[in-house]
Amino acid sequence: MKKIIPYGKHYIDQDDINSVVDILKNKNLTQGPTVLAFEKAVANFVGSKYAVAMSSWTAGLHMAYLAAGLKENDKIITSPVTFVATSNAALYCNAKPIFSDIDPETINLCSKQLEEKIKNIDNIKIISPVHFSGLPCDMKEIKRIADKHKITIIEDAAHALGAKYEDGTMVGNCKYSDMTGFSFHPVKSIAAGEGGMITTNNKRLYKKLLKLRSHGINKLDDKLINKELAFTDDIKNPWYYEMQELGYNYRITDIQCALGQSQLKKLNKFIDRRLELVLRYDEAFATFNNVKPIQKKYRKLSSHHLYVVEINFSNLEINRAKLMTELRNEGILTQVHYMPVTSHPYYKSLGYETCNYKNSVDYYNKCLSLPLYYSLTNDDQSKVIKLLKSLLN
Ligand SMILES: *Cc1c(COP(=O)(O)O)cnc(C)c1O
C-alpha cells in the first residue's frame, strides 16, 4: 500500500500516552482535578484570567453566545469562510447569522465591509472574528468598531492557539474581546480527542460558562435562590444544589484534559516545525507563478494551522477535482478550507446567497490546503511540491 500523506494530522508521543494511562489507573475519569489543571495551563499560556474547558469548541460557541445573552431575533456577524460551527451556534440560540466578506489579502473578515454592514443592520449582538488558518484578524480595528456599537466580541480561534496579535501578545488573552475559543479536535494545534476551551477576563462570564456547561446548576459561590430549601438553621444542606437556568452537559473528561495538558507542553515545538515547513513551501513556490500561498506577509504571527495556496484554475488545463485526484493517486491528500458557509444546502434553504460575498467566492474557487503537520518530513514535503509543480506545469 502507498504511504498516505494527509493534509493534517495529530502527533502523540509516549508522554501523552503516559498522562492518559495515569488518569485511567489512578484518577477521576471526569469532573476531577485534571480539567481545572488544563484550564489553568491554557489560561497561563495565553495570558487570560479565566478558562473553561468543554466537550468541543462547537459546544463552546453555543455557550459563549448564550453567556453573551444572544437570543431570538438577535444577530451575530462572522466570515463566510469558516467551519459551519461558527454560525450554527447562533442558529442553536434562534438567532440569525449575518456574514460579512473577507479581505482577499488575509482571508479574514474585512474590517471596512464589517463596519459598513454593522452601520446598516440592527440588533447585531456579537462579532465572531475567525482567525483563519491561525492568522489573527485585525482585532484593534474590530474592537474599535464593536465598542462604537456596544457589540460583544467572541473570537473563533479554533485555528489560532499559539498565534500572536500584531502587538506580540497571545491570541486568547482577550485584550480585544470578551471571550476567545479554541478547539482540540485532532486536526487542530493540539489534540484532546475532542474538546474546546474558552478564555475570558470577565468573572461574570466565567461563572456563567461554568453553570451552562453543567445543566445550569449552581457553581462556586453562586447565590442560592431557594433559601428555604437550601438551608437548615442557616447552614447549607449537604445534599443541596439547584438548577438556576437551562444548561447542558457540555463537560469534558479528565482523560481528554490529561491528553490536552501533555500536548500543550509541545505546542511551541509543534508551531516551530510548522513554520519551518511553511517557509520551505514558500521558497519552493516563490518562483512558480501557478501557485500563490495565502497570508505570506504574516508568517511571524500565525500558528500555521493550514498551508493554503491559491491556484488560478481558469488559466490552467487541469481543474481542482482532477488535481486533487491525481495527488490522491500518489498518496497525497489535500482539502478545501472552506466552501462559504452560505453555499451549504441548509443555509441556502434559509435564504442565504453566496454571490453576495465576492471575495469569499473568488478565494473558494482557487484555494487548496496542502499537507502541513508536525511530523511531515522534508522528504515527503518535497514529494508534494514536486508532484504539484509537475501537475500544474
Ligand atoms: C474546528 C472548528 C470549530 C469547531 O471546533 P470543534 O472543537 O471541532 O467543535 C469551530 N470553528 C472553526 C473555525 C473550526 O475550525
The ligand as an SDF file (V2000), in Angstrom:
LIG
                    3D

 15 15  0  0  0  0  0  0  0  0999 V2000
  -12.8210   23.1690   14.2690 C   0  0  0  0  0  0  0  0  0  0  0  0
  -13.5390   24.4510   14.2250 C   0  0  0  0  0  0  0  0  0  0  0  0
  -14.6530   24.7190   15.0380 C   0  0  0  0  0  0  0  0  0  0  0  0
  -15.3010   23.6700   15.9010 C   0  0  0  0  0  0  0  0  0  0  0  0
  -14.4570   23.0900   16.8200 O   0  0  0  0  0  0  0  0  0  0  0  0
  -14.7990   21.6200   17.4140 P   0  0  0  0  0  0  0  0  0  0  0  0
  -13.9190   21.5140   18.6100 O   0  0  0  0  0  0  0  0  0  0  0  0
  -14.4660   20.6310   16.3400 O   0  0  0  0  0  0  0  0  0  0  0  0
  -16.2380   21.5920   17.7650 O   0  0  0  0  0  0  0  0  0  0  0  0
  -15.1910   25.9910   15.0030 C   0  0  0  0  0  0  0  0  0  0  0  0
  -14.6850   26.9510   14.2020 N   0  0  0  0  0  0  0  0  0  0  0  0
  -13.6300   26.7240   13.3970 C   0  0  0  0  0  0  0  0  0  0  0  0
  -13.1020   27.8360   12.5500 C   0  0  0  0  0  0  0  0  0  0  0  0
  -13.0380   25.4630   13.3700 C   0  0  0  0  0  0  0  0  0  0  0  0
  -12.0140   25.2370   12.5380 O   0  0  0  0  0  0  0  0  0  0  0  0
  1  2  1  0
  2  3  1  0
  2 14  2  0
  3  4  1  0
  3 10  2  0
  4  5  1  0
  5  6  1  0
  6  7  2  0
  6  8  1  0
  6  9  1  0
 10 11  1  0
 11 12  2  0
 12 13  1  0
 12 14  1  0
 14 15  1  0
M  END
$$$$
